[in-house]
Amino acid sequence: MKCHVCGEALEPVVTDLPFKLSDRTIVVIRDLPVLQCRSCPEYLFEDAVMSRVAEILERTGDEAELEVVKFAA
């Protein structure tokens, strides 16, 4: 697969990414599989990964300011 920004190849990597849910809540998902561009900071989620990320983020309560969750497929 090619990067839609620069055209370079995307390669599968595992990384940690933050998701800002509100002004007060940030969720960091650890060990998240993404497709990362070799030349620029662009990345993509595969559909199954994005579905799982959505499930994780839906479970996060508003009372948390910072939550760290390990991705498990």
PDB file with one MODEL, atoms N, CA, C and O in Angstrom:
MODEL        1
ATOM      1  N   MET A   1       0.841  -1.164   0.000  1.00  0.00           N
ATOM      2  CA  MET A   1       0.000   0.000   0.000  1.00  0.00           C
ATOM      3  C   MET A   1       0.895   1.239   0.000  1.00  0.00           C
ATOM      4  O   MET A   1       1.981   1.229   0.580  1.00  0.00           O
ATOM      5  N   LYS A   2       0.437   2.290  -0.645  1.00  0.00           N
ATOM      6  CA  LYS A   2       1.201   3.534  -0.777  1.00  0.00           C
ATOM      7  C   LYS A   2       0.604   4.633   0.107  1.00  0.00           C
ATOM      8  O   LYS A   2      -0.602   4.671   0.352  1.00  0.00           O
ATOM      9  N   CYS A   3       1.475   5.516   0.574  1.00  0.00           N
ATOM     10  CA  CYS A   3       1.066   6.677   1.359  1.00  0.00           C
ATOM     11  C   CYS A   3       0.299   7.631   0.454  1.00  0.00           C
ATOM     12  O   CYS A   3       0.746   7.921  -0.656  1.00  0.00           O
ATOM     13  N   HIS A   4      -0.851   8.124   0.912  1.00  0.00           N
ATOM     14  CA  HIS A   4      -1.643   9.043   0.098  1.00  0.00           C
ATOM     15  C   HIS A   4      -1.098  10.473   0.146  1.00  0.00           C
ATOM     16  O   HIS A   4      -1.568  11.336  -0.595  1.00  0.00           O
ATOM     17  N   VAL A   5      -0.106  10.731   1.013  1.00  0.00           N
ATOM     18  CA  VAL A   5       0.499  12.058   1.104  1.00  0.00           C
ATOM     19  C   VAL A   5       1.715  12.176   0.193  1.00  0.00           C
ATOM     20  O   VAL A   5       1.815  13.111  -0.601  1.00  0.00           O
ATOM     21  N   CYS A   6       2.654  11.207   0.313  1.00  0.00           N
ATOM     22  CA  CYS A   6       3.915  11.326  -0.426  1.00  0.00           C
ATOM     23  C   CYS A   6       4.151  10.215  -1.443  1.00  0.00           C
ATOM     24  O   CYS A   6       5.061  10.320  -2.265  1.00  0.00           O
ATOM     25  N   GLY A   7       3.348   9.153  -1.403  1.00  0.00           N
ATOM     26  CA  GLY A   7       3.479   8.086  -2.378  1.00  0.00           C
ATOM     27  C   GLY A   7       4.449   6.973  -2.012  1.00  0.00           C
ATOM     28  O   GLY A   7       4.580   6.003  -2.759  1.00  0.00           O
ATOM     29  N   GLU A   8       5.130   7.091  -0.883  1.00  0.00           N
ATOM     30  CA  GLU A   8       6.058   6.037  -0.446  1.00  0.00           C
ATOM     31  C   GLU A   8       5.289   4.833   0.097  1.00  0.00           C
ATOM     32  O   GLU A   8       4.089   4.917   0.359  1.00  0.00           O
ATOM     33  N   ALA A   9       5.980   3.737   0.259  1.00  0.00           N
ATOM     34  CA  ALA A   9       5.363   2.512   0.762  1.00  0.00           C
ATOM     35  C   ALA A   9       5.053   2.637   2.250  1.00  0.00           C
ATOM     36  O   ALA A   9       5.799   3.265   3.002  1.00  0.00           O
ATOM     37  N   LEU A  10       3.950   2.034   2.659  1.00  0.00           N
ATOM     38  CA  LEU A  10       3.591   1.941   4.066  1.00  0.00           C
ATOM     39  C   LEU A  10       4.054   0.591   4.589  1.00  0.00           C
ATOM     40  O   LEU A  10       3.932  -0.425   3.905  1.00  0.00           O
ATOM     41  N   GLU A  11       4.581   0.585   5.796  1.00  0.00           N
ATOM     42  CA  GLU A  11       5.026  -0.680   6.378  1.00  0.00           C
ATOM     43  C   GLU A  11       4.345  -0.884   7.730  1.00  0.00           C
ATOM     44  O   GLU A  11       4.080   0.080   8.449  1.00  0.00           O
ATOM     45  N   PRO A  12       4.064  -2.137   8.071  1.00  0.00           N
ATOM     46  CA  PRO A  12       3.406  -2.400   9.350  1.00  0.00           C
ATOM     47  C   PRO A  12       4.372  -2.195  10.513  1.00  0.00           C
ATOM     48  O   PRO A  12       5.486  -2.718  10.501  1.00  0.00           O
ATOM     49  N   VAL A  13       3.942  -1.432  11.513  1.00  0.00           N
ATOM     50  CA  VAL A  13       4.714  -1.211  12.735  1.00  0.00           C
ATOM     51  C   VAL A  13       3.763  -1.256  13.920  1.00  0.00           C
ATOM     52  O   VAL A  13       2.546  -1.163  13.760  1.00  0.00           O
ATOM     53  N   VAL A  14       4.326  -1.397  15.096  1.00  0.00           N
ATOM     54  CA  VAL A  14       3.552  -1.354  16.335  1.00  0.00           C
ATOM     55  C   VAL A  14       4.034  -0.137  17.115  1.00  0.00           C
ATOM     56  O   VAL A  14       5.234   0.043  17.318  1.00  0.00           O
ATOM     57  N   THR A  15       3.094   0.698  17.551  1.00  0.00           N
ATOM     58  CA  THR A  15       3.447   1.953  18.207  1.00  0.00           C
ATOM     59  C   THR A  15       2.438   2.295  19.280  1.00  0.00           C
ATOM     60  O   THR A  15       1.435   1.599  19.438  1.00  0.00           O
ATOM     61  N   ASP A  16       2.693   3.359  20.017  1.00  0.00           N
ATOM     62  CA  ASP A  16       1.763   3.903  21.006  1.00  0.00           C
ATOM     63  C   ASP A  16       1.225   5.220  20.453  1.00  0.00           C
ATOM     64  O   ASP A  16       1.997   6.043  19.963  1.00  0.00           O
ATOM     65  N   LEU A  17      -0.092   5.429  20.524  1.00  0.00           N
ATOM     66  CA  LEU A  17      -0.680   6.665  20.007  1.00  0.00           C
ATOM     67  C   LEU A  17      -1.669   7.259  21.009  1.00  0.00           C
ATOM     68  O   LEU A  17      -2.425   6.524  21.645  1.00  0.00           O
ATOM     69  N   PRO A  18      -1.666   8.601  21.153  1.00  0.00           N
ATOM     70  CA  PRO A  18      -2.654   9.265  22.005  1.00  0.00           C
ATOM     71  C   PRO A  18      -3.899   9.639  21.205  1.00  0.00           C
ATOM     72  O   PRO A  18      -3.818   9.954  20.017  1.00  0.00           O
ATOM     73  N   PHE A  19      -5.047   9.600  21.871  1.00  0.00           N
ATOM     74  CA  PHE A  19      -6.320  10.019  21.288  1.00  0.00           C
ATOM     75  C   PHE A  19      -6.955  11.015  22.253  1.00  0.00           C
ATOM     76  O   PHE A  19      -7.227  10.674  23.404  1.00  0.00           O
ATOM     77  N   LYS A  20      -7.190  12.230  21.799  1.00  0.00           N
ATOM     78  CA  LYS A  20      -7.815  13.254  22.633  1.00  0.00           C
ATOM     79  C   LYS A  20      -9.322  13.159  22.456  1.00  0.00           C
ATOM     80  O   LYS A  20      -9.846  13.431  21.376  1.00  0.00           O
ATOM     81  N   LEU A  21     -10.017  12.773  23.523  1.00  0.00           N
ATOM     82  CA  LEU A  21     -11.456  12.578  23.463  1.00  0.00           C
ATOM     83  C   LEU A  21     -12.234  13.825  23.843  1.00  0.00           C
ATOM     84  O   LEU A  21     -13.357  14.024  23.381  1.00  0.00           O
ATOM     85  N   SER A  22     -11.647  14.662  24.679  1.00  0.00           N
ATOM     86  CA  SER A  22     -12.284  15.909  25.100  1.00  0.00           C
ATOM     87  C   SER A  22     -11.196  16.849  25.595  1.00  0.00           C
ATOM     88  O   SER A  22     -10.009  16.532  25.525  1.00  0.00           O
ATOM     89  N   ASP A  23     -11.611  18.012  26.098  1.00  0.00           N
ATOM     90  CA  ASP A  23     -10.633  18.952  26.646  1.00  0.00           C
ATOM     91  C   ASP A  23      -9.902  18.378  27.846  1.00  0.00           C
ATOM     92  O   ASP A  23      -8.788  18.798  28.160  1.00  0.00           O
ATOM     93  N   ARG A  24     -10.528  17.418  28.519  1.00  0.00           N
ATOM     94  CA  ARG A  24      -9.939  16.854  29.733  1.00  0.00           C
ATOM     95  C   ARG A  24      -9.450  15.422  29.604  1.00  0.00           C
ATOM     96  O   ARG A  24      -8.729  14.954  30.484  1.00  0.00           O
ATOM     97  N   THR A  25      -9.808  14.709  28.551  1.00  0.00           N
ATOM     98  CA  THR A  25      -9.542  13.272  28.493  1.00  0.00           C
ATOM     99  C   THR A  25      -8.661  12.895  27.319  1.00  0.00           C
ATOM    100  O   THR A  25      -8.964  13.197  26.164  1.00  0.00           O
ATOM    101  N   ILE A  26      -7.555  12.225  27.643  1.00  0.00           N
ATOM    102  CA  ILE A  26      -6.649  11.676  26.631  1.00  0.00           C
ATOM    103  C   ILE A  26      -6.470  10.196  26.928  1.00  0.00           C
ATOM    104  O   ILE A  26      -6.234   9.801  28.070  1.00  0.00           O
ATOM    105  N   VAL A  27      -6.584   9.386  25.888  1.00  0.00           N
ATOM    106  CA  VAL A  27      -6.355   7.946  26.002  1.00  0.00           C
ATOM    107  C   VAL A  27      -5.143   7.601  25.149  1.00  0.00           C
ATOM    108  O   VAL A  27      -5.074   7.954  23.972  1.00  0.00           O
ATOM    109  N   VAL A  28      -4.188   6.907  25.761  1.00  0.00           N
ATOM    110  CA  VAL A  28      -3.023   6.416  25.027  1.00  0.00           C
ATOM    111  C   VAL A  28      -3.235   4.923  24.814  1.00  0.00           C
ATOM    112  O   VAL A  28      -3.433   4.168  25.765  1.00  0.00           O
ATOM    113  N   ILE A  29      -3.190   4.515  23.556  1.00  0.00           N
ATOM    114  CA  ILE A  29      -3.304   3.081  23.248  1.00  0.00           C
ATOM    115  C   ILE A  29      -1.912   2.582  22.920  1.00  0.00           C
ATOM    116  O   ILE A  29      -1.256   3.067  21.998  1.00  0.00           O
ATOM    117  N   ARG A  30      -1.473   1.597  23.699  1.00  0.00           N
ATOM    118  CA  ARG A  30      -0.126   1.041  23.544  1.00  0.00           C
ATOM    119  C   ARG A  30      -0.158  -0.183  22.638  1.00  0.00           C
ATOM    120  O   ARG A  30      -1.172  -0.871  22.527  1.00  0.00           O
ATOM    121  N   ASP A  31       0.970  -0.436  21.998  1.00  0.00           N
ATOM    122  CA  ASP A  31       1.147  -1.623  21.136  1.00  0.00           C
ATOM    123  C   ASP A  31       0.098  -1.681  20.032  1.00  0.00           C
ATOM    124  O   ASP A  31      -0.478  -2.734  19.760  1.00  0.00           O
ATOM    125  N   LEU A  32      -0.136  -0.548  19.409  1.00  0.00           N
ATOM    126  CA  LEU A  32      -1.155  -0.412  18.374  1.00  0.00           C
ATOM    127  C   LEU A  32      -0.554  -0.703  16.992  1.00  0.00           C
ATOM    128  O   LEU A  32       0.403  -0.040  16.593  1.00  0.00           O
ATOM    129  N   PRO A  33      -1.095  -1.676  16.260  1.00  0.00           N
ATOM    130  CA  PRO A  33      -0.571  -1.959  14.922  1.00  0.00           C
ATOM    131  C   PRO A  33      -1.090  -0.936  13.903  1.00  0.00           C
ATOM    132  O   PRO A  33      -2.298  -0.751  13.758  1.00  0.00           O
ATOM    133  N   VAL A  34      -0.167  -0.280  13.206  1.00  0.00           N
ATOM    134  CA  VAL A  34      -0.525   0.712  12.192  1.00  0.00           C
ATOM    135  C   VAL A  34       0.317   0.465  10.945  1.00  0.00           C
ATOM    136  O   VAL A  34       1.299  -0.277  10.977  1.00  0.00           O
ATOM    137  N   LEU A  35      -0.083   1.097   9.856  1.00  0.00           N
ATOM    138  CA  LEU A  35       0.721   1.124   8.642  1.00  0.00           C
ATOM    139  C   LEU A  35       1.380   2.493   8.589  1.00  0.00           C
ATOM    140  O   LEU A  35       0.695   3.500   8.408  1.00  0.00           O
ATOM    141  N   GLN A  36       2.708   2.548   8.744  1.00  0.00           N
ATOM    142  CA  GLN A  36       3.461   3.793   8.845  1.00  0.00           C
ATOM    143  C   GLN A  36       4.224   4.049   7.551  1.00  0.00           C
ATOM    144  O   GLN A  36       4.827   3.141   6.978  1.00  0.00           O
ATOM    145  N   CYS A  37       4.185   5.307   7.100  1.00  0.00           N
ATOM    146  CA  CYS A  37       4.946   5.696   5.919  1.00  0.00           C
ATOM    147  C   CYS A  37       6.439   5.703   6.240  1.00  0.00           C
ATOM    148  O   CYS A  37       6.836   6.068   7.347  1.00  0.00           O
ATOM    149  N   ARG A  38       7.254   5.306   5.291  1.00  0.00           N
ATOM    150  CA  ARG A  38       8.706   5.299   5.467  1.00  0.00           C
ATOM    151  C   ARG A  38       9.309   6.690   5.383  1.00  0.00           C
ATOM    152  O   ARG A  38      10.393   6.926   5.916  1.00  0.00           O
ATOM    153  N   SER A  39       8.618   7.625   4.714  1.00  0.00           N
ATOM    154  CA  SER A  39       9.212   8.930   4.434  1.00  0.00           C
ATOM    155  C   SER A  39       8.583  10.109   5.168  1.00  0.00           C
ATOM    156  O   SER A  39       9.229  11.144   5.334  1.00  0.00           O
ATOM    157  N   CYS A  40       7.355   9.974   5.605  1.00  0.00           N
ATOM    158  CA  CYS A  40       6.696  11.087   6.278  1.00  0.00           C
ATOM    159  C   CYS A  40       5.966  10.548   7.505  1.00  0.00           C
ATOM    160  O   CYS A  40       5.900   9.332   7.685  1.00  0.00           O
ATOM    161  N   PRO A  41       5.424  11.405   8.340  1.00  0.00           N
ATOM    162  CA  PRO A  41       4.787  10.932   9.577  1.00  0.00           C
ATOM    163  C   PRO A  41       3.379  10.357   9.398  1.00  0.00           C
ATOM    164  O   PRO A  41       2.722  10.045  10.391  1.00  0.00           O
ATOM    165  N   GLU A  42       2.908  10.212   8.183  1.00  0.00           N
ATOM    166  CA  GLU A  42       1.560   9.705   7.918  1.00  0.00           C
ATOM    167  C   GLU A  42       1.440   8.234   8.326  1.00  0.00           C
ATOM    168  O   GLU A  42       2.383   7.457   8.171  1.00  0.00           O
ATOM    169  N   TYR A  43       0.272   7.866   8.845  1.00  0.00           N
ATOM    170  CA  TYR A  43      -0.006   6.469   9.179  1.00  0.00           C
ATOM    171  C   TYR A  43      -1.472   6.177   8.919  1.00  0.00           C
ATOM    172  O   TYR A  43      -2.295   7.090   8.855  1.00  0.00           O
ATOM    173  N   LEU A  44      -1.792   4.898   8.771  1.00  0.00           N
ATOM    174  CA  LEU A  44      -3.161   4.448   8.528  1.00  0.00           C
ATOM    175  C   LEU A  44      -3.480   3.280   9.447  1.00  0.00           C
ATOM    176  O   LEU A  44      -2.592   2.536   9.864  1.00  0.00           O
ATOM    177  N   PHE A  45      -4.773   3.134   9.757  1.00  0.00           N
ATOM    178  CA  PHE A  45      -5.260   1.969  10.485  1.00  0.00           C
ATOM    179  C   PHE A  45      -5.953   1.041   9.508  1.00  0.00           C
ATOM    180  O   PHE A  45      -6.663   1.501   8.614  1.00  0.00           O
ATOM    181  N   GLU A  46      -5.759  -0.257   9.664  1.00  0.00           N
ATOM    182  CA  GLU A  46      -6.570  -1.207   8.923  1.00  0.00           C
ATOM    183  C   GLU A  46      -7.970  -1.193   9.547  1.00  0.00           C
ATOM    184  O   GLU A  46      -8.127  -0.805  10.704  1.00  0.00           O
ATOM    185  N   ASP A  47      -8.979  -1.614   8.790  1.00  0.00           N
ATOM    186  CA  ASP A  47     -10.372  -1.535   9.246  1.00  0.00           C
ATOM    187  C   ASP A  47     -10.607  -2.271  10.569  1.00  0.00           C
ATOM    188  O   ASP A  47     -11.285  -1.750  11.454  1.00  0.00           O
ATOM    189  N   ALA A  48     -10.056  -3.470  10.704  1.00  0.00           N
ATOM    190  CA  ALA A  48     -10.255  -4.242  11.935  1.00  0.00           C
ATOM    191  C   ALA A  48      -9.627  -3.541  13.136  1.00  0.00           C
ATOM    192  O   ALA A  48     -10.181  -3.566  14.235  1.00  0.00           O
ATOM    193  N   VAL A  49      -8.483  -2.923  12.927  1.00  0.00           N
ATOM    194  CA  VAL A  49      -7.815  -2.193  14.009  1.00  0.00           C
ATOM    195  C   VAL A  49      -8.645  -0.972  14.398  1.00  0.00           C
ATOM    196  O   VAL A  49      -8.813  -0.688  15.583  1.00  0.00           O
ATOM    197  N   MET A  50      -9.162  -0.254  13.409  1.00  0.00           N
ATOM    198  CA  MET A  50      -9.966   0.934  13.697  1.00  0.00           C
ATOM    199  C   MET A  50     -11.231   0.575  14.460  1.00  0.00           C
ATOM    200  O   MET A  50     -11.643   1.316  15.353  1.00  0.00           O
ATOM    201  N   SER A  51     -11.847  -0.539  14.127  1.00  0.00           N
ATOM    202  CA  SER A  51     -13.033  -0.993  14.861  1.00  0.00           C
ATOM    203  C   SER A  51     -12.695  -1.259  16.320  1.00  0.00           C
ATOM    204  O   SER A  51     -13.452  -0.884  17.216  1.00  0.00           O
ATOM    205  N   ARG A  52     -11.573  -1.899  16.556  1.00  0.00           N
ATOM    206  CA  ARG A  52     -11.144  -2.203  17.929  1.00  0.00           C
ATOM    207  C   ARG A  52     -10.796  -0.920  18.684  1.00  0.00           C
ATOM    208  O   ARG A  52     -11.113  -0.798  19.867  1.00  0.00           O
ATOM    209  N   VAL A  53     -10.151   0.037  18.016  1.00  0.00           N
ATOM    210  CA  VAL A  53      -9.838   1.327  18.639  1.00  0.00           C
ATOM    211  C   VAL A  53     -11.132   2.034  19.045  1.00  0.00           C
ATOM    212  O   VAL A  53     -11.217   2.580  20.145  1.00  0.00           O
ATOM    213  N   ALA A  54     -12.125   2.028  18.180  1.00  0.00           N
ATOM    214  CA  ALA A  54     -13.409   2.655  18.490  1.00  0.00           C
ATOM    215  C   ALA A  54     -14.042   2.020  19.729  1.00  0.00           C
ATOM    216  O   ALA A  54     -14.587   2.730  20.575  1.00  0.00           O
ATOM    217  N   GLU A  55     -13.976   0.693  19.844  1.00  0.00           N
ATOM    218  CA  GLU A  55     -14.508   0.001  21.022  1.00  0.00           C
ATOM    219  C   GLU A  55     -13.778   0.438  22.289  1.00  0.00           C
ATOM    220  O   GLU A  55     -14.403   0.693  23.319  1.00  0.00           O
ATOM    221  N   ILE A  56     -12.461   0.520  22.205  1.00  0.00           N
ATOM    222  CA  ILE A  56     -11.659   0.922  23.362  1.00  0.00           C
ATOM    223  C   ILE A  56     -12.027   2.340  23.788  1.00  0.00           C
ATOM    224  O   ILE A  56     -12.206   2.606  24.977  1.00  0.00           O
ATOM    225  N   LEU A  57     -12.141   3.245  22.829  1.00  0.00           N
ATOM    226  CA  LEU A  57     -12.423   4.640  23.151  1.00  0.00           C
ATOM    227  C   LEU A  57     -13.836   4.830  23.695  1.00  0.00           C
ATOM    228  O   LEU A  57     -14.061   5.706  24.530  1.00  0.00           O
ATOM    229  N   GLU A  58     -14.785   4.026  23.236  1.00  0.00           N
ATOM    230  CA  GLU A  58     -16.159   4.106  23.739  1.00  0.00           C
ATOM    231  C   GLU A  58     -16.253   3.697  25.209  1.00  0.00           C
ATOM    232  O   GLU A  58     -17.123   4.182  25.933  1.00  0.00           O
ATOM    233  N   ARG A  59     -15.374   2.818  25.647  1.00  0.00           N
ATOM    234  CA  ARG A  59     -15.394   2.340  27.035  1.00  0.00           C
ATOM    235  C   ARG A  59     -14.775   3.328  28.013  1.00  0.00           C
ATOM    236  O   ARG A  59     -14.947   3.182  29.223  1.00  0.00           O
ATOM    237  N   THR A  60     -14.066   4.322  27.518  1.00  0.00           N
ATOM    238  CA  THR A  60     -13.388   5.274  28.386  1.00  0.00           C
ATOM    239  C   THR A  60     -14.393   6.251  28.988  1.00  0.00           C
ATOM    240  O   THR A  60     -15.179   6.870  28.271  1.00  0.00           O
ATOM    241  N   GLY A  61     -14.360   6.376  30.287  1.00  0.00           N
ATOM    242  CA  GLY A  61     -15.287   7.269  30.969  1.00  0.00           C
ATOM    243  C   GLY A  61     -14.810   8.714  30.948  1.00  0.00           C
ATOM    244  O   GLY A  61     -13.626   8.986  30.750  1.00  0.00           O
ATOM    245  N   ASP A  62     -15.739   9.630  31.153  1.00  0.00           N
ATOM    246  CA  ASP A  62     -15.419  11.051  31.170  1.00  0.00           C
ATOM    247  C   ASP A  62     -14.613  11.456  32.399  1.00  0.00           C
ATOM    248  O   ASP A  62     -13.998  12.522  32.413  1.00  0.00           O
ATOM    249  N   GLU A  63     -14.613  10.613  33.430  1.00  0.00           N
ATOM    250  CA  GLU A  63     -13.907  10.965  34.653  1.00  0.00           C
ATOM    251  C   GLU A  63     -12.388  10.829  34.514  1.00  0.00           C
ATOM    252  O   GLU A  63     -11.646  11.397  35.316  1.00  0.00           O
ATOM    253  N   ALA A  64     -11.926  10.098  33.526  1.00  0.00           N
ATOM    254  CA  ALA A  64     -10.479   9.911  33.344  1.00  0.00           C
ATOM    255  C   ALA A  64      -9.867  11.121  32.652  1.00  0.00           C
ATOM    256  O   ALA A  64     -10.414  11.627  31.672  1.00  0.00           O
ATOM    257  N   GLU A  65      -8.734  11.580  33.164  1.00  0.00           N
ATOM    258  CA  GLU A  65      -7.987  12.632  32.485  1.00  0.00           C
ATOM    259  C   GLU A  65      -6.976  12.018  31.534  1.00  0.00           C
ATOM    260  O   GLU A  65      -6.806  12.475  30.403  1.00  0.00           O
ATOM    261  N   LEU A  66      -6.306  10.972  32.012  1.00  0.00           N
ATOM    262  CA  LEU A  66      -5.346  10.258  31.192  1.00  0.00           C
ATOM    263  C   LEU A  66      -5.505   8.783  31.468  1.00  0.00           C
ATOM    264  O   LEU A  66      -5.433   8.336  32.613  1.00  0.00           O
ATOM    265  N   GLU A  67      -5.723   8.034  30.405  1.00  0.00           N
ATOM    266  CA  GLU A  67      -5.864   6.584  30.550  1.00  0.00           C
ATOM    267  C   GLU A  67      -4.931   5.934  29.546  1.00  0.00           C
ATOM    268  O   GLU A  67      -4.863   6.356  28.392  1.00  0.00           O
ATOM    269  N   VAL A  68      -4.210   4.905  29.984  1.00  0.00           N
ATOM    270  CA  VAL A  68      -3.316   4.156  29.106  1.00  0.00           C
ATOM    271  C   VAL A  68      -3.878   2.742  28.989  1.00  0.00           C
ATOM    272  O   VAL A  68      -4.081   2.060  29.993  1.00  0.00           O
ATOM    273  N   VAL A  69      -4.126   2.313  27.761  1.00  0.00           N
ATOM    274  CA  VAL A  69      -4.750   1.021  27.497  1.00  0.00           C
ATOM    275  C   VAL A  69      -3.876   0.268  26.502  1.00  0.00           C
ATOM    276  O   VAL A  69      -3.410   0.841  25.517  1.00  0.00           O
ATOM    277  N   LYS A  70      -3.655  -1.023  26.766  1.00  0.00           N
ATOM    278  CA  LYS A  70      -2.910  -1.847  25.822  1.00  0.00           C
ATOM    279  C   LYS A  70      -3.861  -2.401  24.778  1.00  0.00           C
ATOM    280  O   LYS A  70      -4.911  -2.950  25.111  1.00  0.00           O
ATOM    281  N   PHE A  71      -3.491  -2.255  23.515  1.00  0.00           N
ATOM    282  CA  PHE A  71      -4.312  -2.783  22.419  1.00  0.00           C
ATOM    283  C   PHE A  71      -4.205  -4.292  22.425  1.00  0.00           C
ATOM    284  O   PHE A  71      -3.109  -4.848  22.493  1.00  0.00           O
ATOM    285  N   ALA A  72      -5.342  -4.948  22.354  1.00  0.00           N
ATOM    286  CA  ALA A  72      -5.382  -6.406  22.250  1.00  0.00           C
ATOM    287  C   ALA A  72      -6.375  -6.732  21.161  1.00  0.00           C
ATOM    288  O   ALA A  72      -7.555  -6.396  21.265  1.00  0.00           O
ATOM    289  N   ALA A  73      -5.901  -7.389  20.113  1.00  0.00           N
ATOM    290  CA  ALA A  73      -6.758  -7.694  18.965  1.00  0.00           C
ATOM    291  C   ALA A  73      -7.831  -8.692  19.321  1.00  0.00           C
ATOM    292  O   ALA A  73      -8.640  -9.059  18.469  1.00  0.00           O
TER     293      ALA A  73
ENDMDL
END
